[in-house]
Amino acid sequence: MSVEFTTEQRAFAQAVADFCKREAGTREKRDRLTDHGKHNHSQAIYAKMADLGWLGLTIPEEYGGSDATMVDMCILLEETARGMAPIGAIGPTLITGGAYAKFGTADQRETVLRGIVRGVSQSISMSEPEAGSDVGNLSTKAEKTADGWVINGQKTWCSNAHISENILLVARTSRGANKHEGMTMFHVPVTTPGLKISGIELMGGHKETNDLYFTDCVLPADAVVGEVGNGWRQLMTGLNFERLILSAMILGTAERAFEDTLAFVTQRKQFGRPIGSFQALRHRIADLATEIECTKLLVYNVAREADANPDKMLAREASMAKLKATETAKRVALEGMQMMGGYGYATEFDMEKHVRATLVSTIFGGTSEIQRDIIGKTFGL
């Protein structure tokens, strides 16, 4: 590996890779676990990972976790994505858990963080039909009552809410001149009356994201996560964590797409020789390998910086990692499909799945355009 890891970290990476190969190493196994790819998450695999203690990697020890480093987390996410383990809930769950660890009450942390260690999925809901990249425009309303809060409004693109136990909701409790003021985080069990979860069918019939409808949804006073009106600042403190999670996951997907491409061009023959021996493809492979190497170095450099300075806002570095990883992965998958020809488009092979996964990666968690804008602003532009 290009990145320097400790002996323990190398052993951990190998253990995760071996697990993925054993549990989901063939297309047939993954099809059985995901109803032929319709679902992105297998609770059976997830539960086995929980038993191994891997889901609690970033959870504080007092809640049953390992309180490990960001580098350790990236290793887990990279290797599970590379091994195509169907555990789609892990990203949203870790992102949500990070917020509870920082801002949740003792009871909230006890419920959510211990749940994560056991293999319970969690979700976070920010986006709305008129508030995607512009999160400050959200309008789902939380009104204070004598006994608690009443929520009304619609959220959208909430990943894995249909398989989660709780949703970390960002709603508006007040409105002022600054649109980023007056947001508040709320702890919402999915069984709460007045909450309706409706799936959004994606490309290829894939089931992952959801619309959430809140109709006079009553929450207790202690449902607030953190401070009332301080939701935006709380979101901002988690950006390093969120973007590293997404970067490490899509790095693993890029590596798997590259490996699948390399295997194909090595074996596939045309004009009497392997197609990878032709200069046009050989040079493409060289370029993609170089881009993946650069991406891996960047992602783990940001992870190490975050470990060394846990309270530092790494706006530029985290956005660079997310931008580079997702754009590289998209290029690898699209070029892989091109080199495989019609086979890259066929569901018989995994490349079409890599293409779908990498295309959307440049949209969720902050689009590539938003990441570029953030990076530009850090230079005073």
ChimeraX attribute file (.defattr): number of C-alpha atoms within 10 A of each C-alpha:
attribute: neighborCount
match mode: 1-to-1
recipient: residues
	/A:1	7
	/A:2	8
	/A:3	11
	/A:4	10
	/A:5	15
	/A:6	8
	/A:7	8
	/A:8	10
	/A:9	15
	/A:10	14
	/A:11	12
	/A:12	17
	/A:13	20
	/A:14	15
	/A:15	14
	/A:16	22
	/A:17	21
	/A:18	16
	/A:19	19
	/A:20	21
	/A:21	17
	/A:22	12
	/A:23	17
	/A:24	21
	/A:25	16
	/A:26	13
	/A:27	15
	/A:28	10
	/A:29	14
	/A:30	19
	/A:31	15
	/A:32	12
	/A:33	22
	/A:34	16
	/A:35	11
	/A:36	14
	/A:37	18
	/A:38	17
	/A:39	18
	/A:40	19
	/A:41	21
	/A:42	18
	/A:43	18
	/A:44	13
	/A:45	18
	/A:46	23
	/A:47	17
	/A:48	16
	/A:49	19
	/A:50	17
	/A:51	13
	/A:52	11
	/A:53	16
	/A:54	21
	/A:55	26
	/A:56	28
	/A:57	22
	/A:58	21
	/A:59	23
	/A:60	15
	/A:61	12
	/A:62	11
	/A:63	19
	/A:64	18
	/A:65	20
	/A:66	17
	/A:67	15
	/A:68	15
	/A:69	16
	/A:70	23
	/A:71	22
	/A:72	22
	/A:73	21
	/A:74	23
	/A:75	23
	/A:76	26
	/A:77	28
	/A:78	28
	/A:79	27
	/A:80	26
	/A:81	24
	/A:82	24
	/A:83	24
	/A:84	23
	/A:85	25
	/A:86	25
	/A:87	21
	/A:88	20
	/A:89	24
	/A:90	24
	/A:91	21
	/A:92	23
	/A:93	25
	/A:94	26
	/A:95	21
	/A:96	25
	/A:97	27
	/A:98	19
	/A:99	22
	/A:100	23
	/A:101	19
	/A:102	14
	/A:103	17
	/A:104	23
	/A:105	16
	/A:106	10
	/A:107	10
	/A:108	18
	/A:109	20
	/A:110	16
	/A:111	14
	/A:112	25
	/A:113	30
	/A:114	20
	/A:115	20
	/A:116	25
	/A:117	25
	/A:118	21
	/A:119	25
	/A:120	22
	/A:121	28
	/A:122	30
	/A:123	27
	/A:124	27
	/A:125	23
	/A:126	21
	/A:127	24
	/A:128	22
	/A:129	13
	/A:130	14
	/A:131	15
	/A:132	19
	/A:133	17
	/A:134	14
	/A:135	16
	/A:136	18
	/A:137	16
	/A:138	23
	/A:139	23
	/A:140	22
	/A:141	20
	/A:142	25
	/A:143	16
	/A:144	14
	/A:145	12
	/A:146	7
	/A:147	11
	/A:148	15
	/A:149	21
	/A:150	19
	/A:151	24
	/A:152	20
	/A:153	18
	/A:154	20
	/A:155	26
	/A:156	22
	/A:157	21
	/A:158	25
	/A:159	25
	/A:160	27
	/A:161	26
	/A:162	22
	/A:163	16
	/A:164	18
	/A:165	18
	/A:166	24
	/A:167	23
	/A:168	22
	/A:169	24
	/A:170	27
	/A:171	25
	/A:172	26
	/A:173	22
	/A:174	16
	/A:175	13
	/A:176	8
	/A:177	6
	/A:178	8
	/A:179	16
	/A:180	19
	/A:181	19
	/A:182	18
	/A:183	28
	/A:184	25
	/A:185	32
	/A:186	28
	/A:187	21
	/A:188	21
	/A:189	16
	/A:190	19
	/A:191	10
	/A:192	13
	/A:193	13
	/A:194	16
	/A:195	21
	/A:196	17
	/A:197	17
	/A:198	15
	/A:199	18
	/A:200	17
	/A:201	13
	/A:202	12
	/A:203	9
	/A:204	11
	/A:205	11
	/A:206	15
	/A:207	19
	/A:208	22
	/A:209	19
	/A:210	21
	/A:211	21
	/A:212	21
	/A:213	19
	/A:214	20
	/A:215	15
	/A:216	16
	/A:217	18
	/A:218	22
	/A:219	23
	/A:220	16
	/A:221	14
	/A:222	14
	/A:223	19
	/A:224	24
	/A:225	24
	/A:226	18
	/A:227	15
	/A:228	16
	/A:229	19
	/A:230	17
	/A:231	24
	/A:232	18
	/A:233	14
	/A:234	19
	/A:235	16
	/A:236	12
	/A:237	18
	/A:238	17
	/A:239	18
	/A:240	24
	/A:241	21
	/A:242	22
	/A:243	23
	/A:244	28
	/A:245	26
	/A:246	23
	/A:247	31
	/A:248	32
	/A:249	25
	/A:250	28
	/A:251	30
	/A:252	26
	/A:253	30
	/A:254	33
	/A:255	24
	/A:256	24
	/A:257	29
	/A:258	23
	/A:259	14
	/A:260	20
	/A:261	24
	/A:262	18
	/A:263	12
	/A:264	19
	/A:265	21
	/A:266	13
	/A:267	12
	/A:268	13
	/A:269	13
	/A:270	11
	/A:271	6
	/A:272	7
	/A:273	12
	/A:274	14
	/A:275	20
	/A:276	23
	/A:277	13
	/A:278	12
	/A:279	10
	/A:280	11
	/A:281	17
	/A:282	14
	/A:283	13
	/A:284	16
	/A:285	21
	/A:286	10
	/A:287	13
	/A:288	21
	/A:289	17
	/A:290	11
	/A:291	18
	/A:292	21
	/A:293	16
	/A:294	15
	/A:295	26
	/A:296	22
	/A:297	15
	/A:298	21
	/A:299	26
	/A:300	23
	/A:301	17
	/A:302	22
	/A:303	27
	/A:304	16
	/A:305	16
	/A:306	22
	/A:307	15
	/A:308	12
	/A:309	11
	/A:310	14
	/A:311	11
	/A:312	12
	/A:313	15
	/A:314	18
	/A:315	18
	/A:316	19
	/A:317	22
	/A:318	28
	/A:319	25
	/A:320	22
	/A:321	28
	/A:322	31
	/A:323	24
	/A:324	24
	/A:325	31
	/A:326	29
	/A:327	19
	/A:328	22
	/A:329	32
	/A:330	25
	/A:331	18
	/A:332	29
	/A:333	30
	/A:334	21
	/A:335	21
	/A:336	28
	/A:337	23
	/A:338	15
	/A:339	21
	/A:340	21
	/A:341	11
	/A:342	9
	/A:343	16
	/A:344	25
	/A:345	16
	/A:346	14
	/A:347	10
	/A:348	10
	/A:349	14
	/A:350	19
	/A:351	25
	/A:352	20
	/A:353	17
	/A:354	26
	/A:355	25
	/A:356	17
	/A:357	18
	/A:358	25
	/A:359	17
	/A:360	13
	/A:361	24
	/A:362	24
	/A:363	14
	/A:364	14
	/A:365	18
	/A:366	18
	/A:367	18
	/A:368	20
	/A:369	13
	/A:370	17
	/A:371	22
	/A:372	15
	/A:373	14
	/A:374	17
	/A:375	19
	/A:376	12
	/A:377	12
	/A:378	11
	/A:379	8
	/A:380	6
	/A:381	8
